[in-house]
Amino acid sequence: MYRRQRAAHSSRRVRVEHGIAHMKNWRAPARCLGHREYIGDTGQAVARLHNLALDA
């Protein structure tokens, strides 16, 4: 049971880490989009751009 829990936690963690890595790829546009108080909006914009790139 412990191994299954570890595997489940690991797979969730990997997804989050990959999402953060993708946001780092968009760091230059994020600098242009605004300041830290707008990071939520910037994150959403980056996620939308990423999803558009996946659909293409």
Secondary structure, 3 states (H helix, E strand, C coil): CHHHHHHHHHHHHHHHHHHHHHHHHCHHHHHHHCCHHHHHHHHHHHHHHHHHHHHC
